[in-house]
């Protein structure tokens, strides 16, 4: 009864340890991670609100800058519309005053019949004089839209002839005639696009947002991105808003440079870390309590494993071989089966140790042991005796050919090249064969007989098989 109780406690303790301890630890972890998730959600909502506010501010700044620049030139348009002409001197004075009031305006031009005749300032803008805007390869389309609609047009950004990047504001000028309005030409004011972005706050290093801009309609092709990367528009968490720019709209897309501010990240990480620590402590304490009964039994099994197996290859050693030999003899006598012992010694192994050191030699032995395990039958045993010597105990073999078949497989497994750290080795093996009980009644007697046969194989030229006695007599009995 005591024995059965002990077995029951040993089997139930691992089950409790594997289920109860992790389960309680998991509950603790889930509670803390739910708290972290709520904190994260709160921070993300706050961060989203801040981002929306910043994008709205950028939109307002851009719209305000456009309105300030475009409305400022309304007086010049009204003067030309009422008089039908303007002197160069008056144009220069008025343009100078307008540009001084708004630094975004790069220059001001007047184009009677769509050909630029007036430019202020002239210095640096000489190339613009005489341009036919209606037939210009890049600006002609915007001019046509302006004439057809009879309304101001904002186009670009363009690389300007006079250098830099500008958004061009064009306003059609009509004369007040007795029989209706008459088209006179247009006023054109390039607005400094780079300065506009600086004024809007897009380039502020403290913004913590990646911004992209594209034109949706108007003078440009639909969806043309002229600032930033397309990936910003495709990002699943991007914020989108629109800027009204006279004849069309621009779309702004913005994504946060980081999901959460550093303070929020630290708080969430702290909650998760504390939760993880508490979960681990809970699991560890219960695990240790339930494991105390199990450790002694586990240690005993481990010591037994170490005592009965070779530490390098993991193969059984001579101690375990003695146990298995006694069991094999009992089965062979009971079932009238044959029992054969192969004593194997590697050919050429000493050269590996001498040339490359024992560490490489140990790796080679481990590889050979692995090949032996994969070669023998499940009913057989392979044992490392020490050094480069191994024993295979064959049970229930019916004839000489069965022994030779297994021996040939073992020889072939050794003959395959061994690759270690870009080095390649080829080994051979000599095998001595002894049969129970013809060549010995005890394990020591069989080992001695097989060992002598193995040396005969080496003397005969190595990499071959030698029998301790005539196998035909043994298998014929």
C-alpha positions in Angstrom: 0.0 0.0 0.0 2.8 2.4 0.8 4.4 1.6 -2.6 1.2 2.4 -4.5 0.7 5.7 -2.6 4.3 6.7 -3.5 3.7 6.0 -7.1 0.5 7.9 -7.1 2.1 11.0 -5.5 5.0 10.9 -8.0 2.7 10.8 -11.0 0.2 13.5 -9.6 2.9 16.0 -8.6 4.2 16.6 -12.1 0.6 17.0 -13.4 -0.2 19.6 -10.7 3.1 21.4 -11.4 2.5 21.5 -15.1 -1.1 22.7 -14.8 -1.6 24.6 -11.6 1.6 26.6 -11.4 1.5 28.0 -14.9 -2.3 28.6 -14.7 -2.0 30.8 -11.6 0.9 32.6 -13.1 -1.0 33.2 -16.3 -4.0 34.7 -14.4 -1.6 37.2 -12.7 0.0 38.1 -16.0 -3.4 38.5 -17.8 -4.5 41.0 -15.1 -1.5 43.1 -15.4 -1.4 43.0 -19.2 -5.1 44.0 -19.3 -4.1 47.1 -17.2 -1.3 47.8 -19.6 -3.7 47.5 -22.6 -6.1 50.0 -21.0 -3.2 52.4 -20.3 -2.0 52.0 -23.9 -5.5 52.7 -25.3 -5.8 55.8 -23.2 -2.4 57.1 -24.3 -3.1 56.4 -27.9 -6.4 58.3 -27.8 -4.7 61.3 -26.2 -1.9 61.1 -28.7 -4.4 60.9 -31.6 -6.1 64.0 -30.3 -2.8 65.9 -30.2 -1.9 64.7 -33.7 -5.3 65.9 -35.1 -4.8 69.3 -33.4 -1.3 69.6 -35.0 -2.5 68.6 -38.5 -5.4 71.1 -38.2 -2.9 73.8 -37.2 -0.8 73.0 -40.3 -3.8 73.1 -42.5 -4.9 76.5 -41.0 -1.4 77.9 -41.5 -1.2 76.9 -45.1 -4.7 78.2 -45.9 -4.0 81.4 -44.0 -0.7 81.9 -45.9 -2.4 81.3 -49.2 -5.2 83.7 -48.4 -2.8 86.4 -47.2 -0.7 86.1 -50.3 -3.5 86.0 -52.8 -5.7 88.7 -51.2 -2.8 91.1 -51.0 -2.6 91.4 -54.8 -6.3 92.1 -55.3 -5.6 95.9 -55.4 -3.2 95.5 -58.3 -5.7 93.5 -60.3 -8.5 96.0 -59.6 -6.3 98.9 -60.8 -5.4 97.2 -64.1 -9.0 96.1 -64.6 -10.3 99.7 -64.3 -7.6 101.4 -66.3 -6.5 98.8 -68.8 -2.9 99.9 -68.4 -0.2 100.6 -65.9 3.1 102.3 -66.0 6.3 100.4 -65.3 7.2 102.9 -62.5 3.8 102.6 -60.7 3.9 98.8 -61.2 7.4 98.6 -59.5 6.3 100.8 -56.6 3.1 98.9 -55.9 4.8 95.5 -56.3 7.6 96.5 -54.0 5.1 97.5 -51.4 3.1 94.2 -51.7 6.2 92.0 -51.5 7.4 93.8 -48.4 4.1 93.1 -46.7 4.3 89.3 -47.5 7.6 87.5 -47.8 6.0 84.4 -49.4 5.6 86.3 -52.7 8.7 85.7 -54.8 7.8 88.2 -57.5 4.8 89.7 -59.3 4.3 89.6 -63.0 1.7 91.1 -65.4 1.1 89.3 -68.7 -1.1 91.2 -71.2 -2.4 88.8 -73.8 -0.7 86.0 -71.7 2.8 87.2 -72.4 4.8 88.4 -69.4 5.7 92.2 -69.9 6.1 93.3 -66.3 8.2 91.7 -63.6 9.1 92.8 -60.1 11.8 92.5 -59.0 13.5 92.3 -62.4 16.9 91.2 -61.0 17.1 87.5 -61.2 13.8 87.2 -63.1 15.0 88.4 -66.5 14.3 84.9 -67.9 10.6 85.3 -67.2 10.2 88.4 -69.5 8.5 87.5 -72.8 7.3 84.0 -71.7 4.1 83.0 -73.5 2.2 81.4 -70.6 -0.7 80.1 -72.7 1.7 78.0 -74.8 4.2 77.2 -72.1 4.9 73.4 -71.9 4.4 73.1 -68.1 2.3 76.2 -67.2 0.1 76.4 -70.3 -2.6 74.0 -68.9 -3.1 76.1 -65.8 -3.4 79.2 -67.9 -6.1 77.6 -70.0 -8.0 76.5 -66.9 -7.8 80.0 -65.6 -9.1 81.5 -68.9 -11.9 79.0 -69.3 -13.1 79.3 -65.7 -12.6 83.0 -65.5 -11.4 82.4 -61.9 -8.0 82.6 -60.1 -6.0 79.4 -60.3 -3.3 78.0 -58.0 -0.9 75.6 -59.7 2.2 73.8 -58.9 4.5 73.4 -57.1 6.9 74.0 -60.1 10.6 74.4 -60.5 10.7 78.1 -61.4 12.8 79.5 -64.3 14.4 82.0 -61.9 15.3 79.2 -59.4 13.6 77.6 -56.5 10.2 75.9 -56.1 7.0 77.9 -56.2 3.2 77.6 -56.2 2.0 80.0 -58.9 -1.2 82.1 -58.2 -2.7 83.3 -61.5 -5.6 85.8 -61.6 -7.4 86.6 -64.9 -7.8 90.4 -65.5 -10.9 91.6 -67.3 -11.6 95.1 -68.5 -14.9 96.8 -67.9 -16.2 97.4 -71.4 -19.5 98.9 -72.6 -20.5 95.6 -74.2 -19.4 93.2 -71.3 -16.1 92.2 -70.0 -13.0 91.8 -72.1 -10.1 89.6 -71.2 -6.9 91.7 -70.8 -4.4 89.1 -69.5 -3.3 87.9 -66.2 -1.4 88.6 -63.1 1.0 85.9 -61.8 2.6 85.7 -58.4 4.9 82.7 -57.5 4.6 81.9 -53.8 7.7 80.5 -52.2 6.7 76.9 -51.6 9.7 76.1 -49.2 9.0 79.2 -47.1 5.3 78.3 -47.1 6.1 74.8 -45.6 8.3 76.4 -43.0 5.6 78.8 -42.1 3.0 76.0 -41.8 5.1 74.1 -39.3 5.6 71.0 -41.4 9.4 71.3 -41.1 9.3 71.8 -37.3 11.7 69.1 -35.9 9.5 69.0 -32.8 6.4 68.1 -34.8 6.8 64.3 -34.3 4.8 63.7 -37.4 5.7 62.5 -40.9 3.7 64.6 -43.4 2.8 64.1 -47.1 0.8 66.4 -49.5 -0.9 65.6 -52.8 -3.2 67.5 -55.2 -6.6 65.9 -55.7 -8.1 68.1 -58.4 -7.7 71.4 -60.2 -4.8 72.2 -62.4 -2.7 69.1 -61.6 -3.3 65.5 -62.3 -5.5 63.8 -59.7 -3.6 62.3 -56.8 -0.2 63.8 -57.6 2.1 63.6 -54.5 4.3 66.7 -54.4 5.6 66.5 -50.8 6.5 63.4 -48.8 6.1 59.7 -49.5 3.2 57.7 -50.9 3.6 55.2 -48.0 2.2 57.9 -45.6 -1.1 58.0 -47.5 -1.3 54.2 -47.4 -0.5 53.8 -43.7 -3.5 52.3 -41.8 -3.1 54.8 -38.9 -2.6 57.9 -41.1 -4.6 61.1 -40.4 -6.2 62.7 -43.4 -7.5 66.3 -43.9 -7.9 68.7 -46.8 -6.8 72.2 -47.7 -9.0 74.3 -50.0 -6.7 76.0 -52.5 -8.8 78.2 -54.8 -9.7 76.0 -57.7 -8.9 72.7 -56.1 -7.9 70.8 -52.9 -4.8 69.4 -51.4 -4.9 66.4 -49.1 -2.7 66.1 -46.1 -1.7 62.7 -44.6 0.2 62.4 -41.4 1.5 59.5 -39.3 3.2 59.7 -35.9 7.0 59.2 -35.8 6.4 56.9 -32.7 3.2 55.2 -31.6 3.4 56.5 -28.0 5.4 59.2 -26.2 8.3 58.0 -24.2 6.5 58.6 -20.9 3.6 56.4 -22.0 5.9 53.7 -23.4 7.8 53.6 -20.1 4.6 53.3 -18.0 3.1 50.6 -20.2 6.4 48.7 -20.2 6.6 49.1 -16.4 3.1 47.6 -15.9 3.9 44.7 -18.2 7.3 44.1 -16.5 5.7 44.1 -13.0 3.0 41.8 -14.3 5.6 39.5 -15.8 7.7 39.5 -12.6 4.7 38.7 -10.4 3.5 36.0 -12.8 7.0 34.4 -12.8 7.2 34.6 -9.0 3.8 33.0 -8.6 4.7 30.3 -11.1 8.1 29.7 -9.6 6.9 29.5 -6.0 4.2 26.9 -6.8 6.4 25.1 -9.2 9.1 24.7 -6.5 6.7 23.6 -3.8 5.2 20.9 -6.0 8.6 19.9 -7.3 10.3 19.2 -4.0 9.0 15.6 -3.9 10.0 15.1 -7.5 13.6 16.3 -7.3 15.0 13.4 -5.4 13.6 10.8 -7.8 14.8 12.9 -10.8 18.3 13.1 -9.4 18.5 9.4 -8.8 17.5 8.8 -12.4 20.1 11.3 -13.6 22.9 9.7 -11.6 21.9 6.3 -12.9 21.9 7.7 -16.5 25.4 9.2 -16.0 26.7 6.0 -14.4 25.5 3.8 -17.2 26.2 6.0 -20.3 29.2 7.4 -22.0 29.4 11.2 -21.3 30.8 12.0 -24.8 28.6 10.0 -27.1 25.6 9.3 -24.9 25.9 5.6 -25.7 25.6 2.9 -23.0 28.9 2.0 -21.3 30.2 -1.3 -20.0 28.2 -1.1 -16.8 24.9 -1.0 -18.7 26.3 -3.6 -21.2 26.6 -6.1 -18.4 23.0 -5.7 -17.5 21.8 -6.0 -21.1 24.1 -9.0 -21.7 22.6 -10.9 -18.8 19.1 -10.2 -20.1 20.1 -11.1 -23.6 21.6 -14.4 -22.5 18.3 -15.2 -20.6 16.2 -14.5 -23.7 18.6 -16.4 -26.0 18.5 -19.5 -23.7 14.7 -19.3 -23.2 13.8 -18.8 -26.9 16.7 -20.8 -28.4 18.0 -17.7 -30.2 21.5 -16.8 -31.3 23.6 -14.1 -29.5 26.6 -12.4 -31.3 29.0 -9.8 -30.0 30.9 -7.4 -32.4 34.0 -5.8 -31.2 34.8 -2.7 -33.4 37.9 -0.5 -33.5 38.2 2.6 -35.7 41.1 2.6 -38.3 42.9 5.9 -38.7 41.4 7.7 -35.7 44.7 8.3 -34.0 45.7 10.5 -36.9 42.8 12.9 -36.3 43.8 13.4 -32.6 47.5 13.8 -33.5 46.9 16.3 -36.4 43.9 18.3 -35.1 43.7 17.7 -31.4 41.4 15.8 -29.1 38.5 18.3 -29.4 38.1 17.5 -33.1 38.6 13.8 -32.3 35.7 13.9 -29.7 33.4 15.5 -32.3 34.3 12.7 -34.8 33.6 10.0 -32.1 30.2 11.7 -31.4 29.3 11.6 -35.1 30.4 7.9 -35.5 28.2 7.0 -32.4 25.3 8.8 -34.0 25.7 6.7 -37.2 25.9 3.5 -35.2 22.6 4.3 -33.5 21.0 4.9 -36.9 22.4 1.7 -38.3 21.6 -1.1 -35.8 18.3 -2.7 -35.2 16.0 -1.7 -32.4 16.6 -5.0 -30.6 20.4 -4.6 -30.6 22.7 -2.6 -28.4 25.7 -0.4 -29.3 28.2 0.4 -26.5 31.3 2.6 -26.3 34.1 0.7 -24.5 36.5 3.7 -24.4 38.7 5.5 -26.9 37.7 4.5 -30.4 36.4 1.0 -29.4 32.8 0.1 -29.6 30.7 -3.1 -29.1 27.4 -4.1 -30.7 25.4 -6.9 -29.1 23.2 -8.7 -31.7 20.2 -10.7 -30.6 18.1 -13.2 -32.5 20.4 -13.5 -35.6 19.6 -16.5 -37.7 22.6 -17.1 -39.9 26.0 -15.8 -41.0 24.5 -13.6 -43.7 22.5 -11.7 -41.1 25.7 -10.9 -39.1 27.5 -9.9 -42.3 24.7 -7.7 -43.4 24.7 -5.7 -40.2 28.5 -5.6 -40.1 28.6 -4.3 -43.7 26.2 -1.5 -42.8 28.3 -0.5 -39.9 31.4 -0.5 -42.0 29.7 1.7 -44.7 28.4 4.1 -42.0 32.0 4.6 -40.8 33.4 5.0 -44.3 31.2 8.0 -45.2 33.3 11.2 -45.0 33.1 13.2 -41.7 33.0 17.0 -42.0 33.9 19.1 -38.9 34.7 22.8 -39.0 35.5 22.7 -42.8 37.7 19.7 -42.2 36.9 16.3 -43.9 38.0 12.9 -42.6 37.6 9.4 -43.8 37.9 6.5 -41.4 37.8 2.7 -41.6 36.9 0.1 -39.0 38.0 -3.5 -38.0 35.4 -5.8 -36.6 35.9 -8.9 -34.5 33.0 -11.3 -34.1 32.4 -13.7 -31.2 29.3 -16.0 -30.6 27.7 -17.1 -27.4 28.2 -19.7 -26.1 30.8 -21.2 -28.6 33.4 -18.4 -28.0 32.6 -17.7 -24.3 30.0 -18.1 -21.6 30.5 -14.8 -19.9 30.7 -11.2 -21.2 34.4 -10.9 -20.4 35.1 -14.1 -22.3 33.2 -13.0 -25.3 34.9 -9.6 -25.3 38.3 -11.2 -25.1 37.5 -13.5 -28.0 36.0 -10.7 -30.2 39.0 -8.4 -29.3 41.5 -11.1 -30.6 39.4 -11.5 -33.7 39.4 -7.7 -34.3 43.2 -7.6 -34.1 43.3 -10.4 -36.7 41.2 -8.2 -39.0 43.6 -5.3 -38.5 46.6 -7.6 -39.2 44.9 -8.8 -42.3 44.6 -5.3 -43.7 42.0 -3.4 -41.7 38.5 -2.3 -42.6 37.2 -5.9 -42.6 35.6 -8.6 -40.4 37.2 -11.5 -38.6 35.5 -14.3 -36.7 36.8 -15.7 -33.5 35.8 -19.2 -34.6 34.0 -20.9 -37.5 30.6 -19.3 -37.6 29.1 -22.1 -39.6 29.5 -24.6 -36.7 27.7 -22.1 -34.4 24.7 -21.4 -36.7 24.5 -25.1 -37.6 23.9 -26.3 -34.0 
